[in-house]
Amino acid sequence: MSDRAPRKGLVVIHLDGLSHGRLGAALEGGHMPFVKTLIEKEGYEAQPYRCGVPSTTPFAQAGILYGDNSEIPSYRWWDKEAGLLVVFGSGSTFNRVADRYFAGRQPLTAGGACIAALYRAGATDRFGPPYEERHRPDQPDEGGRVIAAFLLNPVTLYFWIRHGGLALFRIASEYLRARFSRRRTADVFVIADIYHEVVVHHLTRFALLQAMDEGLPTIYACFYTYDEASHAFGPTDPNTLRVLRHIDSTIRLASAKRRANKAGVDYEIVVLSDHGQVETIPFVAADRESLGRKISRLLPDHAITEHRGLAFAPNGVEAAGRVEITYSGGLAHVYFAHVAGRLDAGALQSCYPGLAEHVADLAGVGIGMVKDR
């Protein structure tokens, strides 16, 4: 028998959209009993931190995996240098500019596994039925091998089918109850919630446990289920809280392999989140007008394009400038595409006097931010 100490390893479990406050409420409400045990009996601590602006998953993941999120604002933005709409998800274009954003950076998971992330960051980038909307990898990966192993494992398959059936029934029932009670639901996120809870979460968990058994030194896995459920029904909805028990079970299974994995690696597990969730009213709820339409009135001589929205052009004259607006949930970015570089507050006021103040005063705008130095 060898007297050598076991190799050390790191597992990072990223829970999308779970704030420190919601975690505390979940622990008190009994929704995450295993995590509560880790805190009370194993010395784990739930540490709050300021997620900063923008509080989006691509921004956080870039910081976690590459240590640099300085130029990653959200799920969609306009890259002036490339003249390109950068998006994740269906029709992803990030791979066309990725080398410029992370040039010279060594990813945290180099030599390890990066599972269900928005970025390519590991020796093995696993799991990947095509992500619709926000969570689709940009290139082919080793997902086929993981999926095949998942489907050929009878125990895993049994629990997947059982949980999937119950989850489908629960989500559909909650959706119908919400509609009958005239409670607002985000329909596209209801579909995403079903997809993530029934398919994505199980495959991600399977890939995580498989990577631990292989003894990979650094493993990152992101679980989006709570975030999708929160978008669909709200962060405090009973259906959303039930998802936390499912996540708690995943943390319990990963914890069981900290030392009892086939490779004999001694893993340290870090569980983190990127941002929280609050319920909001859509910008268009007040008068059914988009931000782009309102800005087109403030800049009637400019051509304005909303990505995933409308386009507005001046009547009968050549456009004096071009504005690109990108949306990511409740976040909007406004780009003056005809101006090189980024406009700071002084340049914006000089070129477009009063525009920032007018936009900030619009009903539905909580805060407007511009670069000041």
N, C-alpha and C positions, 0 to 999 in steps of 0.2 A: 504493500500500500504506500502511495506517495505521500510524503510529508509536505509537499508544496502547497502553498495557499491557492485556493481557486482563483481563476482569472476574474477580474472585475469587469462589469458591464453597466451600461446605462440604458434605461427605458424611459422615454418621455411620452406620457399619455396626455394628449391635448384635447380638452373638452370644449368644444366651440360654444360660445355664448353664455357661459355660466358665471355670473358675477359672484363676488365674495359674499354679498348680502343674500343672494338666492341660495348659495351653498349653505350658509348658516341656517336659513329657514328650512332647507331640506333636511339638514341634520336634526334640527329640533323636531321636525314633523315626522321623522322616522322613515324618510324616503331613501336614505343612503346609509343603512345600518353598518355595512362593512367599512365604509370610509370613516364613520364615527368611531368604530373600533380601532382603526389605524391611529386616529388622533388621541383617543383616550388611553390606549394600552401600548402603542408601539412608538410613541414619541414623534409622530408626524404633527406638523403644524399647518394650519390654514392661514397663509399670509396674504393680506391685501396688497395691491400695488396700483399705481395710477397707469391706466392703459394708454393714455394720451390720445392725441388726435392725429389721424383718423382712427377710430376704434373699429377697424375692419379686420377680417381674417387674413387676407393677403398681406396686409401691413404687419400683423403680428407674426405670421409664419415666416416671412422674410427675415425678421429679426431673430426668431428662434433658430432657423436653419442656417442662415448666412451671416448673422450679426450685423446686417445692414438693411434697414427698411426706409432709408432716407428719401427714396424716390418712388415708393410704392404707396399710392394714396388710397386705393380701393379695388373693387372688382373690375372697374372700367375707367380708363382715362385716355386722354389724347396725348400722344407722343409727338411733340412738335418737330423734333429732329427727324423722325422717321416719316412724319406726315401720316400717322397710322392710329386708328382706334385700337388700343390694347385692351383685350378682354380675356377673361377666363371662361371656361364652360364651353357650351356648344359653339363651334367656330372659333376656338381659342386662337389668339394671335400672339400671345406672350412669348412663345418660342422663337418668334422672328426677331425679338429684341432682347432676349434673356441674357445673351453674352455681354451686352453693354451694361446691364443693371448689376450684374454680380461679377464683373471682371476682376480676376485676382483673388476672389474669395474662396476659402476652403469651407465646404459645408460641414455642419456638426456631424452629420451621418455618413461622412466619407468612410468607406469600408464597412458600413453597416447597412441598415434597411430604413427606407423612408416610405411609409405606408399611408396611402390616401391623402397625400399632400398636393397642394397646387403647383409645387415646384419639383423639378428633378434634382435630388440632393443626396442620393445614396449610391453605394455600389450596386444595390438592388432596389429599384423603385417599384414597389409591389402594389398589386391589387389595382385592377382597373377595368371593370365594366365601364363603358363610357359614362363619365359624369355629365348629367344634364345640368344646365344652368351654371352654378357656381363652382362645382367641385370635380372638374374633369381634368385628368392629367393631359399634358400637351403632346405626348409621344407614346408609341407602343411601349409596354413594360412587361414584367413577368407575371402579370395578372392571370394569364391562362393557366399556368402551372398551379397557382394558388387556388383558383376556382375548381380545377379538376380534382385536386386533393380534397377540397371542401366537399364536393359532391360525392366523392368516393368514401367518405368517412361516415359510416352509418349512424353513429351516436350524434355527431354534429348535425347531420342531415335531419335526424328525428327532432332534435330540439329546435332546429330552424323552422321546420314545417309547423310544429306545434305553436311556437311563438309567433310565426308569421300569420297563421290563421287567427289567433287571438288578437294580434295587433291590427290586422285588417278590419276585424269586426269592431274593435274598440274605436279606431280612428273614424271609420264610417259612421258609427253611432254618434260619436261626439260632433262630427260635422253636421249630421242631420239635426241634432238637438240645437246646435248653434243657429242653423238656418231657421228652424221653426220658432226659435225665441228671438229672431231678428238681431242676433248678435253678429257683429262683423267678423268674417273670416277671410284670410288671404288664400284664395282658392288654389293658386299655383303652388303655394307652400304646403297645402294639404296633400297634393300629389307628391311633392318632394318629401314630405314627412313619411308617407307610406313607403316610398322608395328607400329612404335612408334607414328607417327602422326595420323594415322587413328584409332588405337585401344588403345595403351598404354596411350597416353596423356589424352584422354577423360575419361578413367576409373580412372586414377590417380586423375584427377580433381574432378570427382564425389565422390571418396572416401574421398578426402580432405574436400569438402563442407559438406559431411555427418558427418564426424568426428567433424567438428565445430558445427553442429547442435546438436550433442550429448554432447557437452560441455566438451570434453576431455581436460585435462589441458595443455598438450604439444603435438603438432602435427608436424611431419616432413614429407614432401613429396618431392620426387625428380622427375624432369621432364627432360627427356633425348632427347627430339625432336630436339632441336637446335644442339646438339652435333652430333646426327646421320646425320642430313642434312649437317652439315659442313664436316663430314667425306665423305659423298657421293658426294657432289658437290663443296665443298670449302666454307670457312666462309663468303665470300663476294658475293657469287652467289645470283642472285635475288630470286631464290626459297628458299634459306636459310634465306634471310632477311624477306621473307613473313611469315616464321615460327615464327619469333619474334612477329608479330602482333597477332598470335594465342596465344603465351605465355602471351602477354600483356593482352589479354582478360581474361585469367585464373587468373592473378593477380588482375584484376578488379573485378571478381566474388568473389574471396576470400576476397578482401578488403570490399566488400559490406556486408559481414557477420562478419566483425570485432565486431560489436555490435548488428547487426540485425540477430543473430542466435537464434534458438529455445530454447537454454539452457540459454540465457541471459548472456553469458560469455563475458567479455571485452578482446578481443584478441589484442596482439601486434604482428605485422607481420614483420618478417625479411626475406628479399630476398637476397640470396647469391649465389655465383658461386665458382667453385673449380679450374678452370684453363682456359686457352685460347686455341686458335687454330691457327696454321700456316700451310700453304700448304708446303709439302715437296716432295722430290723425293724418291721413294722406294729404299732401299739399293741394291736390286738385279738389278736395272735398268742399272747400268754401264756395267756389264758383265754377268748378269744372274746367278751369283754365290751367294749363301747364306753365312751368317757369319759363320755358322757351317762348311761349306766346307773350307773356308779360314783358320779357326782355326785348322782344321784337318791337313792342310799342315804345320802349325807351330808346332803342337804336333802330329806327325805321329804315335807315339807309344801309343797314348791314344784312348780309345773308347769315341766317342762323339755322343750325342743324342740331336737333335733339337726337341723340343716339338712343334707339329704342323709343322713338317719338316722332315728332313732326319736323317739317322744314319750313322756313319762312324766308321770303326773298323780297327786296324792295320792288315797288311797282314801276316797271318801265325804265329803270335806270340801272347803271352798273353799280354793283355793291361797293361801298366804301371800305368794307372790311368783312372778315369772316369769323363767326363765333361758333365754336363747337361746345356743346353741353352734354356731359355724360352723367348718367344716374346710376347710383348703387344704393338701393333701398331708400332711406331718407336723406341720403347725401347727394349733392349735386356739385359738379366741377364745371366752371365756366372758363373756356380758353379762347383767347384772341389769336386765332391761328395765323393771321397775317402779320403778327408782330413776333419777331425773333426773341427767344428767351422768355423768361418769366417776368411779368409785370409786378413790380412792388407797389406799395401803397401810393408813393409819390408819383410814379409813372402812370398809374391807373387814374389818379386824380387829374393829372395833367392832360392825358389823352381823352378821358371821359369824365369830366367834372360832375360830381354828384351821383354818378351811377351806383357806386358801392352803397351809398346811403339810401338811395331809392330801393335797391334790391333788399337791403337789410330791413326796410320798413314794410315790405310786402307781407300781407297776412299769410301765415303758414311758414314763414322763414323764422327759425328760432335764433340763428346767429349767422353772421357773415364773417368770413376770415380772409385776410389778404396778407401777403408777405410784407413785412415792415422794415427789414434790414437785410 
